[in-house]
Amino acid sequence: NKSILVTGGTGSFGKEFVRTVFKNYPDIKRLIVYSRDELKQFEMAQEFPNDKYPVIRYYIGDVRDASRLEAAFEGVDYVVHAAALKQVPTAEYNPMECIKTNVMGAENVINAAVKKSVKRVVALSTDKAASPINLYGATKLCSDKLFVAARFIAGAKDTRFTVVRYGNVMGSRGSVIPFFMKKREDGVLPITHEGMTRFNILLEEGVALVMYALGNAFGGEILVPKIPSYKITEVAKAIGPDCEVKFIGVRPGEKIHEEMVSEMDSLYTIENNKYYIIVPNDPFLSIETVVERYAKHYDGKPVPFGFRYSSDSNTEWLSADQIRELVETHIGPL
């Protein structure tokens, strides 16, 4: 009997999130899909029509529009912020557009949530926000910092903000696997660098992380799941084993490896069996006190000083055979 809103609701994550909510919470009061593309909303409504899902609402709006967000947040209990401009080359070429959506849009979401007394807000981040070298990563780091500090804006209101940070979502739009599946028809798979590695998470695992954060977050933390890595060359073997591989050079703003917990973050990071949790700085408390509080909440312990969680130094790796099996199970036949 709660109302929930997801920004960027017509994206890969948004659709899977909506499926999960309707499957697990059939008595939900209202589910609002907030996005700016009317065609994508029309297409999504074919899967989730109002006659079958009477509690769903499709709101046209941009996170850049503060007044529209405030109207959409009226009576909403939970917000999941998934809207973003996320294509690295596009952000490099159109920097202010990326900043307006990813940074100013995040600030608008925070202000609207506080003003409308939303109970919980979970913002999606990315591995590119840790030690960023491209504009997209830098804007997401700014966004993360805004959400972490938002608890000070909320004041006495019980509005909690949490960030979830994870790696490449297998099969999401614009990602490497759908790209390779299309390019293999040409017999050549372009790879920017032969040593490139990435984290991997399934779409439903990303949704499960957000659901966990909505139900368990202490507030102000960044949740990082423990997930496997893969080499891009192994993805090529899995998708097009008979294709030629062509190394084309690193794109502007592209990393060879990604990390989700930097070495400097280790001072503020705890871990349990499933997650790393980067705790927030507090100007009124010592870091030891803050770490202790979050460790108790998450049944965790501090990581060693100097620890970093990077895709090239991971302890769990996916082989080409494992990648192929995951693709065929979760995306489609090869």
KOLLOTI-962854 format. One record per residue (C-alpha): x, y, z; residue in one letter. Coordinates in nm, 3 decimals, m for minus. Layout:
BEGIN
<pt X="X" Y="Y" Z="Z" res="A"/>
...
//
This chain:
BEGIN
<pt X="0.000" Y="0.000" Z="0.000" res="N"/>
<pt X="0.287" Y="0.239" Z="m0.084" res="K"/>
<pt X="0.355" Y="0.467" Z="m0.380" res="S"/>
<pt X="0.683" Y="0.442" Z="m0.566" res="I"/>
<pt X="0.834" Y="0.646" Z="m0.849" res="L"/>
<pt X="1.126" Y="0.559" Z="m1.076" res="V"/>
<pt X="1.300" Y="0.827" Z="m1.282" res="T"/>
<pt X="1.433" Y="0.709" Z="m1.615" res="G"/>
<pt X="1.162" Y="0.447" Z="m1.583" res="G"/>
<pt X="1.156" Y="0.344" Z="m1.949" res="T"/>
<pt X="1.522" Y="0.233" Z="m1.952" res="G"/>
<pt X="1.651" Y="m0.123" Z="m1.912" res="S"/>
<pt X="1.664" Y="m0.092" Z="m1.534" res="F"/>
<pt X="1.327" Y="0.081" Z="m1.507" res="G"/>
<pt X="1.143" Y="m0.189" Z="m1.699" res="K"/>
<pt X="1.298" Y="m0.471" Z="m1.494" res="E"/>
<pt X="1.228" Y="m0.278" Z="m1.174" res="F"/>
<pt X="0.861" Y="m0.240" Z="m1.268" res="V"/>
<pt X="0.836" Y="m0.612" Z="m1.349" res="R"/>
<pt X="0.989" Y="m0.699" Z="m1.012" res="T"/>
<pt X="0.762" Y="m0.467" Z="m0.816" res="V"/>
<pt X="0.444" Y="m0.600" Z="m0.976" res="F"/>
<pt X="0.559" Y="m0.959" Z="m0.927" res="K"/>
<pt X="0.654" Y="m0.923" Z="m0.560" res="N"/>
<pt X="0.423" Y="m0.643" Z="m0.442" res="Y"/>
<pt X="0.082" Y="m0.685" Z="m0.611" res="P"/>
<pt X="m0.086" Y="m0.460" Z="m0.350" res="D"/>
<pt X="0.125" Y="m0.156" Z="m0.435" res="I"/>
<pt X="m0.075" Y="0.166" Z="m0.420" res="K"/>
<pt X="0.081" Y="0.346" Z="m0.716" res="R"/>
<pt X="0.382" Y="0.302" Z="m0.944" res="L"/>
<pt X="0.494" Y="0.606" Z="m1.141" res="I"/>
<pt X="0.718" Y="0.579" Z="m1.447" res="V"/>
<pt X="0.883" Y="0.919" Z="m1.487" res="Y"/>
<pt X="1.076" Y="0.983" Z="m1.809" res="S"/>
<pt X="1.100" Y="1.228" Z="m2.097" res="R"/>
<pt X="1.043" Y="1.007" Z="m2.404" res="D"/>
<pt X="0.677" Y="0.969" Z="m2.497" res="E"/>
<pt X="0.749" Y="0.695" Z="m2.754" res="L"/>
<pt X="0.929" Y="0.479" Z="m2.497" res="K"/>
<pt X="0.640" Y="0.531" Z="m2.255" res="Q"/>
<pt X="0.393" Y="0.429" Z="m2.526" res="F"/>
<pt X="0.597" Y="0.117" Z="m2.599" res="E"/>
<pt X="0.627" Y="0.034" Z="m2.227" res="M"/>
<pt X="0.252" Y="0.072" Z="m2.190" res="A"/>
<pt X="0.209" Y="m0.219" Z="m2.432" res="Q"/>
<pt X="0.372" Y="m0.445" Z="m2.173" res="E"/>
<pt X="0.216" Y="m0.270" Z="m1.872" res="F"/>
<pt X="m0.123" Y="m0.136" Z="m1.986" res="P"/>
<pt X="m0.347" Y="0.053" Z="m1.743" res="N"/>
<pt X="m0.634" Y="m0.196" Z="m1.778" res="D"/>
<pt X="m0.412" Y="m0.480" Z="m1.652" res="K"/>
<pt X="m0.200" Y="m0.266" Z="m1.417" res="Y"/>
<pt X="m0.443" Y="0.002" Z="m1.294" res="P"/>
<pt X="m0.194" Y="0.150" Z="m1.044" res="V"/>
<pt X="0.074" Y="0.237" Z="m1.302" res="I"/>
<pt X="0.113" Y="0.598" Z="m1.412" res="R"/>
<pt X="0.323" Y="0.736" Z="m1.697" res="Y"/>
<pt X="0.456" Y="1.086" Z="m1.629" res="Y"/>
<pt X="0.631" Y="1.277" Z="m1.904" res="I"/>
<pt X="0.900" Y="1.487" Z="m1.739" res="G"/>
<pt X="1.270" Y="1.565" Z="m1.722" res="D"/>
<pt X="1.476" Y="1.558" Z="m1.403" res="V"/>
<pt X="1.601" Y="1.900" Z="m1.511" res="R"/>
<pt X="1.250" Y="2.032" Z="m1.445" res="D"/>
<pt X="1.225" Y="2.093" Z="m1.068" res="A"/>
<pt X="0.857" Y="2.193" Z="m1.063" res="S"/>
<pt X="0.755" Y="1.885" Z="m1.264" res="R"/>
<pt X="0.945" Y="1.662" Z="m1.022" res="L"/>
<pt X="0.770" Y="1.821" Z="m0.726" res="E"/>
<pt X="0.431" Y="1.756" Z="m0.887" res="A"/>
<pt X="0.525" Y="1.394" Z="m0.962" res="A"/>
<pt X="0.656" Y="1.333" Z="m0.607" res="F"/>
<pt X="0.327" Y="1.432" Z="m0.442" res="E"/>
<pt X="0.220" Y="1.146" Z="m0.214" res="G"/>
<pt X="0.517" Y="0.927" Z="m0.314" res="V"/>
<pt X="0.680" Y="0.707" Z="m0.046" res="D"/>
<pt X="0.983" Y="0.572" Z="m0.235" res="Y"/>
<pt X="1.188" Y="0.714" Z="m0.523" res="V"/>
<pt X="1.442" Y="0.528" Z="m0.734" res="V"/>
<pt X="1.656" Y="0.768" Z="m0.935" res="H"/>
<pt X="1.775" Y="0.592" Z="m1.252" res="A"/>
<pt X="1.761" Y="0.880" Z="m1.502" res="A"/>
<pt X="2.100" Y="0.977" Z="m1.647" res="A"/>
<pt X="2.295" Y="1.056" Z="m1.960" res="L"/>
<pt X="2.544" Y="0.770" Z="m1.956" res="K"/>
<pt X="2.716" Y="0.735" Z="m2.294" res="Q"/>
<pt X="3.081" Y="0.828" Z="m2.236" res="V"/>
<pt X="3.161" Y="0.969" Z="m2.586" res="P"/>
<pt X="2.831" Y="1.162" Z="m2.592" res="T"/>
<pt X="2.913" Y="1.321" Z="m2.256" res="A"/>
<pt X="3.261" Y="1.419" Z="m2.375" res="E"/>
<pt X="3.112" Y="1.593" Z="m2.678" res="Y"/>
<pt X="2.812" Y="1.747" Z="m2.497" res="N"/>
<pt X="2.949" Y="1.821" Z="m2.148" res="P"/>
<pt X="2.695" Y="2.074" Z="m2.024" res="M"/>
<pt X="2.401" Y="1.857" Z="m2.129" res="E"/>
<pt X="2.547" Y="1.574" Z="m1.920" res="C"/>
<pt X="2.600" Y="1.808" Z="m1.624" res="I"/>
<pt X="2.245" Y="1.945" Z="m1.644" res="K"/>
<pt X="2.091" Y="1.598" Z="m1.629" res="T"/>
<pt X="2.331" Y="1.408" Z="m1.404" res="N"/>
<pt X="2.423" Y="1.681" Z="m1.153" res="V"/>
<pt X="2.150" Y="1.944" Z="m1.159" res="M"/>
<pt X="1.891" Y="1.672" Z="m1.211" res="G"/>
<pt X="2.018" Y="1.493" Z="m0.900" res="A"/>
<pt X="1.986" Y="1.814" Z="m0.698" res="E"/>
<pt X="1.630" Y="1.858" Z="m0.824" res="N"/>
<pt X="1.540" Y="1.502" Z="m0.719" res="V"/>
<pt X="1.683" Y="1.564" Z="m0.371" res="I"/>
<pt X="1.501" Y="1.894" Z="m0.320" res="N"/>
<pt X="1.171" Y="1.755" Z="m0.446" res="A"/>
<pt X="1.204" Y="1.446" Z="m0.223" res="A"/>
<pt X="1.266" Y="1.658" Z="0.087" res="V"/>
<pt X="0.990" Y="1.906" Z="0.005" res="K"/>
<pt X="0.736" Y="1.627" Z="m0.053" res="K"/>
<pt X="0.854" Y="1.417" Z="0.248" res="S"/>
<pt X="0.949" Y="1.109" Z="0.046" res="V"/>
<pt X="1.057" Y="0.834" Z="0.288" res="K"/>
<pt X="1.339" Y="0.668" Z="0.092" res="R"/>
<pt X="1.544" Y="0.766" Z="m0.213" res="V"/>
<pt X="1.788" Y="0.528" Z="m0.382" res="V"/>
<pt X="2.011" Y="0.669" Z="m0.657" res="A"/>
<pt X="2.185" Y="0.452" Z="m0.915" res="L"/>
<pt X="2.556" Y="0.517" Z="m0.962" res="S"/>
<pt X="2.828" Y="0.354" Z="m1.171" res="T"/>
<pt X="3.178" Y="0.214" Z="m1.141" res="D"/>
<pt X="3.289" Y="0.511" Z="m1.351" res="K"/>
<pt X="3.218" Y="0.741" Z="m1.055" res="A"/>
<pt X="3.517" Y="0.602" Z="m0.861" res="A"/>
<pt X="3.837" Y="0.790" Z="m0.952" res="S"/>
<pt X="3.670" Y="0.927" Z="m1.267" res="P"/>
<pt X="3.866" Y="1.020" Z="m1.577" res="I"/>
<pt X="3.570" Y="1.104" Z="m1.803" res="N"/>
<pt X="3.292" Y="1.358" Z="m1.771" res="L"/>
<pt X="3.020" Y="1.098" Z="m1.726" res="Y"/>
<pt X="3.205" Y="0.949" Z="m1.429" res="G"/>
<pt X="3.273" Y="1.293" Z="m1.287" res="A"/>
<pt X="2.906" Y="1.391" Z="m1.305" res="T"/>
<pt X="2.802" Y="1.067" Z="m1.137" res="K"/>
<pt X="3.059" Y="1.126" Z="m0.862" res="L"/>
<pt X="2.906" Y="1.473" Z="m0.811" res="C"/>
<pt X="2.563" Y="1.311" Z="m0.803" res="S"/>
<pt X="2.681" Y="1.055" Z="m0.546" res="D"/>
<pt X="2.820" Y="1.333" Z="m0.326" res="K"/>
<pt X="2.493" Y="1.523" Z="m0.348" res="L"/>
<pt X="2.288" Y="1.222" Z="m0.238" res="F"/>
<pt X="2.531" Y="1.133" Z="0.041" res="V"/>
<pt X="2.512" Y="1.490" Z="0.177" res="A"/>
<pt X="2.136" Y="1.515" Z="0.126" res="A"/>
<pt X="2.072" Y="1.391" Z="0.482" res="R"/>
<pt X="2.181" Y="1.733" Z="0.606" res="F"/>
<pt X="1.921" Y="1.900" Z="0.383" res="I"/>
<pt X="1.648" Y="1.664" Z="0.506" res="A"/>
<pt X="1.708" Y="1.780" Z="0.862" res="G"/>
<pt X="1.441" Y="1.647" Z="1.098" res="A"/>
<pt X="1.245" Y="1.486" Z="0.815" res="K"/>
<pt X="1.268" Y="1.108" Z="0.788" res="D"/>
<pt X="1.389" Y="1.112" Z="0.427" res="T"/>
<pt X="1.682" Y="0.876" Z="0.377" res="R"/>
<pt X="1.910" Y="0.889" Z="0.074" res="F"/>
<pt X="2.129" Y="0.601" Z="m0.041" res="T"/>
<pt X="2.347" Y="0.534" Z="m0.346" res="V"/>
<pt X="2.400" Y="0.197" Z="m0.512" res="V"/>
<pt X="2.710" Y="0.166" Z="m0.729" res="R"/>
<pt X="2.763" Y="m0.127" Z="m0.964" res="Y"/>
<pt X="2.935" Y="m0.225" Z="m1.286" res="G"/>
<pt X="2.825" Y="m0.299" Z="m1.641" res="N"/>
<pt X="2.474" Y="m0.445" Z="m1.659" res="V"/>
<pt X="2.478" Y="m0.750" Z="m1.882" res="M"/>
<pt X="2.267" Y="m0.686" Z="m2.190" res="G"/>
<pt X="2.163" Y="m0.329" Z="m2.110" res="S"/>
<pt X="2.109" Y="m0.091" Z="m2.400" res="R"/>
<pt X="2.433" Y="0.049" Z="m2.539" res="G"/>
<pt X="2.650" Y="m0.208" Z="m2.359" res="S"/>
<pt X="2.914" Y="m0.432" Z="m2.511" res="V"/>
<pt X="2.720" Y="m0.760" Z="m2.540" res="I"/>
<pt X="2.431" Y="m0.632" Z="m2.757" res="P"/>
<pt X="2.691" Y="m0.440" Z="m2.957" res="F"/>
<pt X="2.896" Y="m0.756" Z="m3.019" res="F"/>
<pt X="2.582" Y="m0.958" Z="m3.100" res="M"/>
<pt X="2.506" Y="m0.711" Z="m3.376" res="K"/>
<pt X="2.863" Y="m0.669" Z="m3.502" res="K"/>
<pt X="2.931" Y="m1.043" Z="m3.529" res="R"/>
<pt X="2.715" Y="m1.042" Z="m3.842" res="E"/>
<pt X="3.004" Y="m0.853" Z="m4.004" res="D"/>
<pt X="3.255" Y="m1.115" Z="m3.888" res="G"/>
<pt X="3.467" Y="m0.855" Z="m3.704" res="V"/>
<pt X="3.442" Y="m0.755" Z="m3.337" res="L"/>
<pt X="3.607" Y="m0.420" Z="m3.255" res="P"/>
<pt X="3.777" Y="m0.398" Z="m2.912" res="I"/>
<pt X="3.937" Y="m0.079" Z="m2.790" res="T"/>
<pt X="4.216" Y="m0.243" Z="m2.583" res="H"/>
<pt X="4.325" Y="m0.606" Z="m2.550" res="E"/>
<pt X="4.373" Y="m0.584" Z="m2.171" res="G"/>
<pt X="4.040" Y="m0.419" Z="m2.093" res="M"/>
<pt X="3.836" Y="m0.556" Z="m1.802" res="T"/>
<pt X="3.493" Y="m0.474" Z="m1.663" res="R"/>
<pt X="3.269" Y="m0.570" Z="m1.373" res="F"/>
<pt X="2.952" Y="m0.760" Z="m1.460" res="N"/>
<pt X="2.609" Y="m0.765" Z="m1.299" res="I"/>
<pt X="2.279" Y="m0.909" Z="m1.420" res="L"/>
<pt X="1.985" Y="m0.673" Z="m1.457" res="L"/>
<pt X="1.781" Y="m0.858" Z="m1.197" res="E"/>
<pt X="2.077" Y="m0.845" Z="m0.957" res="E"/>
<pt X="2.087" Y="m0.466" Z="m0.997" res="G"/>
<pt X="1.715" Y="m0.448" Z="m0.920" res="V"/>
<pt X="1.760" Y="m0.676" Z="m0.618" res="A"/>
<pt X="2.033" Y="m0.443" Z="m0.487" res="L"/>
<pt X="1.801" Y="m0.143" Z="m0.516" res="V"/>
<pt X="1.520" Y="m0.332" Z="m0.341" res="M"/>
<pt X="1.764" Y="m0.423" Z="m0.063" res="Y"/>
<pt X="1.868" Y="m0.059" Z="m0.030" res="A"/>
<pt X="1.506" Y="0.058" Z="m0.011" res="L"/>
<pt X="1.438" Y="m0.181" Z="0.274" res="G"/>
<pt X="1.766" Y="m0.178" Z="0.468" res="N"/>
<pt X="1.959" Y="0.142" Z="0.407" res="A"/>
<pt X="2.087" Y="0.338" Z="0.707" res="F"/>
<pt X="2.116" Y="0.653" Z="0.493" res="G"/>
<pt X="2.410" Y="0.838" Z="0.340" res="G"/>
<pt X="2.606" Y="0.530" Z="0.234" res="E"/>
<pt X="2.717" Y="0.394" Z="m0.104" res="I"/>
<pt X="2.638" Y="0.024" Z="m0.147" res="L"/>
<pt X="2.871" Y="m0.173" Z="m0.375" res="V"/>
<pt X="2.789" Y="m0.537" Z="m0.456" res="P"/>
<pt X="3.056" Y="m0.807" Z="m0.475" res="K"/>
<pt X="3.032" Y="m0.913" Z="m0.839" res="I"/>
<pt X="3.258" Y="m1.087" Z="m1.094" res="P"/>
<pt X="3.480" Y="m0.934" Z="m1.361" res="S"/>
<pt X="3.543" Y="m1.033" Z="m1.721" res="Y"/>
<pt X="3.797" Y="m0.956" Z="m1.988" res="K"/>
<pt X="3.649" Y="m0.796" Z="m2.299" res="I"/>
<pt X="3.841" Y="m1.051" Z="m2.507" res="T"/>
<pt X="3.651" Y="m1.328" Z="m2.323" res="E"/>
<pt X="3.322" Y="m1.158" Z="m2.414" res="V"/>
<pt X="3.433" Y="m1.160" Z="m2.777" res="A"/>
<pt X="3.509" Y="m1.534" Z="m2.755" res="K"/>
<pt X="3.167" Y="m1.597" Z="m2.604" res="A"/>
<pt X="2.967" Y="m1.393" Z="m2.856" res="I"/>
<pt X="3.163" Y="m1.448" Z="m3.177" res="G"/>
<pt X="3.412" Y="m1.733" Z="m3.138" res="P"/>
<pt X="3.466" Y="m1.743" Z="m3.516" res="D"/>
<pt X="3.493" Y="m1.367" Z="m3.560" res="C"/>
<pt X="3.808" Y="m1.168" Z="m3.620" res="E"/>
<pt X="3.901" Y="m0.937" Z="m3.331" res="V"/>
<pt X="4.020" Y="m0.590" Z="m3.426" res="K"/>
<pt X="4.183" Y="m0.360" Z="m3.169" res="F"/>
<pt X="4.082" Y="m0.003" Z="m3.251" res="I"/>
<pt X="4.227" Y="0.205" Z="m2.967" res="G"/>
<pt X="4.081" Y="0.349" Z="m2.648" res="V"/>
<pt X="3.797" Y="0.598" Z="m2.690" res="R"/>
<pt X="3.804" Y="0.945" Z="m2.529" res="P"/>
<pt X="3.742" Y="0.917" Z="m2.156" res="G"/>
<pt X="3.756" Y="0.537" Z="m2.150" res="E"/>
<pt X="3.935" Y="0.342" Z="m1.877" res="K"/>
<pt X="4.120" Y="0.015" Z="m1.929" res="I"/>
<pt X="3.992" Y="m0.108" Z="m1.591" res="H"/>
<pt X="3.710" Y="0.012" Z="m1.370" res="E"/>
<pt X="3.705" Y="0.040" Z="m0.994" res="E"/>
<pt X="3.418" Y="0.080" Z="m0.748" res="M"/>
<pt X="3.610" Y="0.135" Z="m0.424" res="V"/>
<pt X="3.924" Y="0.344" Z="m0.459" res="S"/>
<pt X="4.228" Y="0.317" Z="m0.233" res="E"/>
<pt X="4.136" Y="0.640" Z="m0.054" res="M"/>
<pt X="3.780" Y="0.512" Z="m0.004" res="D"/>
<pt X="3.925" Y="0.228" Z="0.205" res="S"/>
<pt X="3.937" Y="0.459" Z="0.508" res="L"/>
<pt X="3.559" Y="0.481" Z="0.497" res="Y"/>
<pt X="3.464" Y="0.134" Z="0.373" res="T"/>
<pt X="3.325" Y="m0.170" Z="0.550" res="I"/>
<pt X="3.227" Y="m0.507" Z="0.408" res="E"/>
<pt X="3.001" Y="m0.800" Z="0.481" res="N"/>
<pt X="2.936" Y="m1.119" Z="0.287" res="N"/>
<pt X="2.758" Y="m0.950" Z="m0.005" res="K"/>
<pt X="2.856" Y="m0.584" Z="m0.013" res="Y"/>
<pt X="3.117" Y="m0.318" Z="0.034" res="Y"/>
<pt X="2.965" Y="m0.014" Z="0.204" res="I"/>
<pt X="3.131" Y="0.326" Z="0.171" res="I"/>
<pt X="3.014" Y="0.521" Z="0.476" res="V"/>
<pt X="2.961" Y="0.898" Z="0.470" res="P"/>
<pt X="3.183" Y="1.162" Z="0.623" res="N"/>
<pt X="3.020" Y="1.341" Z="0.915" res="D"/>
<pt X="3.154" Y="1.682" Z="1.023" res="P"/>
<pt X="3.025" Y="1.625" Z="1.376" res="F"/>
<pt X="3.150" Y="1.269" Z="1.438" res="L"/>
<pt X="3.484" Y="1.091" Z="1.411" res="S"/>
<pt X="3.525" Y="0.849" Z="1.122" res="I"/>
<pt X="3.576" Y="0.568" Z="1.375" res="E"/>
<pt X="3.235" Y="0.638" Z="1.527" res="T"/>
<pt X="3.064" Y="0.650" Z="1.187" res="V"/>
<pt X="3.233" Y="0.329" Z="1.069" res="V"/>
<pt X="3.130" Y="0.155" Z="1.392" res="E"/>
<pt X="2.765" Y="0.257" Z="1.348" res="R"/>
<pt X="2.742" Y="0.136" Z="0.991" res="Y"/>
<pt X="2.937" Y="m0.183" Z="1.066" res="A"/>
<pt X="2.683" Y="m0.266" Z="1.336" res="K"/>
<pt X="2.390" Y="m0.192" Z="1.104" res="H"/>
<pt X="2.526" Y="m0.405" Z="0.820" res="Y"/>
<pt X="2.693" Y="m0.672" Z="1.036" res="D"/>
<pt X="3.022" Y="m0.580" Z="0.869" res="G"/>
<pt X="3.383" Y="m0.496" Z="0.940" res="K"/>
<pt X="3.629" Y="m0.234" Z="0.809" res="P"/>
<pt X="3.835" Y="m0.324" Z="0.501" res="V"/>
<pt X="4.218" Y="m0.299" Z="0.531" res="P"/>
<pt X="4.372" Y="0.043" Z="0.467" res="F"/>
<pt X="4.484" Y="0.068" Z="0.104" res="G"/>
<pt X="4.219" Y="m0.177" Z="m0.018" res="F"/>
<pt X="4.074" Y="m0.112" Z="m0.363" res="R"/>
<pt X="3.800" Y="m0.295" Z="m0.550" res="Y"/>
<pt X="3.896" Y="m0.292" Z="m0.916" res="S"/>
<pt X="3.790" Y="m0.500" Z="m1.216" res="S"/>
<pt X="4.149" Y="m0.604" Z="m1.288" res="D"/>
<pt X="4.227" Y="m0.719" Z="m0.931" res="S"/>
<pt X="3.900" Y="m0.899" Z="m0.865" res="N"/>
<pt X="3.899" Y="m1.247" Z="m0.712" res="T"/>
<pt X="3.608" Y="m1.372" Z="m0.924" res="E"/>
<pt X="3.626" Y="m1.394" Z="m1.303" res="W"/>
<pt X="3.388" Y="m1.507" Z="m1.577" res="L"/>
<pt X="3.522" Y="m1.729" Z="m1.854" res="S"/>
<pt X="3.397" Y="m1.720" Z="m2.213" res="A"/>
<pt X="3.188" Y="m2.033" Z="m2.148" res="D"/>
<pt X="3.030" Y="m1.877" Z="m1.838" res="Q"/>
<pt X="2.958" Y="m1.555" Z="m2.025" res="I"/>
<pt X="2.797" Y="m1.749" Z="m2.310" res="R"/>
<pt X="2.576" Y="m1.940" Z="m2.065" res="E"/>
<pt X="2.467" Y="m1.619" Z="m1.892" res="L"/>
<pt X="2.390" Y="m1.451" Z="m2.225" res="V"/>
<pt X="2.181" Y="m1.744" Z="m2.347" res="E"/>
<pt X="1.995" Y="m1.762" Z="m2.014" res="T"/>
<pt X="1.927" Y="m1.393" Z="m1.961" res="H"/>
<pt X="1.945" Y="m1.226" Z="m2.303" res="I"/>
<pt X="1.882" Y="m1.477" Z="m2.582" res="G"/>
<pt X="2.027" Y="m1.758" Z="m2.793" res="P"/>
<pt X="2.365" Y="m1.718" Z="m2.959" res="L"/>
//
